[in-house]
Amino acid sequence: DLTSGITVTPQWFAWTGKDSLLTSQNARGKVQLAAYTVSGDRARAQKPYFTLPAMIGAGGAVLSVSLSADHKHVAWTQSSFEQAPEVHAGKLDHTPPAAVTTLNAALKPSWGRAVSVEWSNEGRHVQGWLLYPANYDPHKTYPMIVSVHGGPAWGVLSSWPGMGAMYAATGYFELMPNPRGSYGQGEAFVQANRKDFGYGDLRDTLAGIDAVEKMAPVDDHRLGLTGWSYGGFMSMFAPTQTQRFRAAVAGAGLSDWQSYYGENRIDQWMIPYFGASLYDDPAAYAKSSAINFVKNVKTPTLIVVGDRDEECPAPQSFEYWHALHTLGVPTELVVYPDEGHHFENPAHTRDVVQRSLAWFAKYLPAAN
């Protein structure tokens, strides 16, 4: 490990010499391009070339860069919450390369401005992105939807969002936190939710809501929660721990880590997080299973999943829906045919959008 203790998450690199690397990295929700000098058992970071509130990529690994043969020029596609994707290219220096295409120049955001929000919780520094609602009026109060990313080892960056901004485009504040377990602040931060799914990361998220409410006119009584994959798990688990959310949409979620262990095709990732297999330490899995605390749930929840999802199998959604239905909590379950973890049919994607917007509109009144 040549970079022990760094507080960023490198996600792509290329050799630029026998002892030098060019690296793109997630730094608190922003992208940095930086050089590292390798010497002995250490890779020492130089001052970053620049930091971008954007998403970049060259068609390969996440945050990949196309580097010229002489290592003097770079190119990538770049987007942000403000700008649709374009190709950027130019010299590798301390000025970010400019766009060399205008393919999407006519596209403008249908949501409000985006700001990086930072807060502290339990001795940790946490970052997230806040989208303002379209046609924002500072004299009104607004509902807010918290969108939890998947992973959990992932991180929200500023990028042209597609579905990701649909709530802000329709009149909500939208908070996308990067709580403990996320990329962007080094290895220890990524590993901080081991054997603790749904607890510390939820507290980080709730602290983020508090921080936003101090800076923006968000009504604490009109909070929604949504997410896909691990975000779907959080949308099922969080309502078992807090009554703060008035509505939820859980996409491809996880309600029972114990049954999930025997249902999915990607169980290799679980042992490092839970510390042992289900069969050796079932209590570690039970601790974070929403189904074990489901009688605490009062939050109306829409549940959506693909019937061929091998990463978060549909029975996980069946379990949660069945429990809420039995307990009298308003709920709906929609299972989409021939869909895996990531939907491919545009009609199904549109249907998820329409149902989600309708669900929140029903339970979270608009701005006033």
C-alpha positions, 0 to 999 in steps of 0.5 A: 500500500503506497498511499496509506492514510490518504483522505481521498479515493483514487479511482483511475491511474496511469503510469507517466514515468518509471516513478510517477503516476497520474491519478484521478480521485474522488475528493469529498464529492469532487474530482481531482487530477493529481500526480504521485511520485513513487519512491520506495514504499510510498507514493507521494501526492503532488499538488493536484492539477485541479479540482472539478465539481463534475464527473469525468470519464473516458469510456473505461474505469470510473473517472478514467482519463484518455492520456496522450502517448507523450503524457502532455494532453488529456481528454475525457467526457465531462458533465455536472449538475449544471452542464450536460456531457461534452468532450473536454481536451487540452494540455495537462496543466493546472487549467482544466481542459475546455470543452471541444464539443457543443453536442448538448449545448441546448440542454439546460437543467430543469432543476435548481442550483446545486451546492456541495454541503458539508457537515460534521457528525460524531467526529467525522466530516461528511459531504453531500450534494443538495439540489434546489427545486426548480423555480425556487422561491426563498419565501416558501418552505419546501419538502425535501427528498433524501436520495441514498446512493448504492454501494455502499462503497460509492459516492455521489459526484456532480453529474448530469443526472437524468432520473437523479434530479427528477425530484428537484425538477418537480419542486422538492429539495433533493439531498444526496449524502455521502455518509460513512461508507462512501468514497471521497475521504479515504479508506478508513471512511469507506470502511467505517460502516463495517458491521454497522449497516444502517446505523452510523451512516443513517446518523450521518444522513440525519445530521446532514438533514439538520445541516440543510435545514439550517441553510434552506427553507426545508420543512422537517415535517415533509421529508421523503427517503429513496434509493436503489440497491443499498439505497433501497436497503436504507429506504427500508431500514431507516423507517424502522429506526426513525419516524422522521420520513413521511414517505419512502420509495425503495428500489431494489432493496434489502429487507433481510440480510439473513435470507439475502445471504442465500438468495443473491449471486454476489455474496462474496462482498458480504463477509468483509463487511459483516466480519463472518458468514451468515452461518458463523455470525447470524447476529451480525446480519440480524442487527441490520435487517429491517424485517426484524424491526418492521413493527416500528415502521409507520412510513408509507412505502412504494417498493419497486424491483425487477423480477430477475434481479440477482443482486437484490432479489425480488423476494427481499421486496416481497418480504418487506411489502408483506410485512407492511401490508400485514401491519396496515402501513400504506404500501405498494409493490411493483415487480417489473418483468424481465428486469435485472438490477439495472432496468433496460426497458425505457417504459419501465424506467418511465413507470418507476419515475411516474409512480415515484413522483405520484407517491411523494406527491400524495404524502409530501404536499408541495411548497407553501 
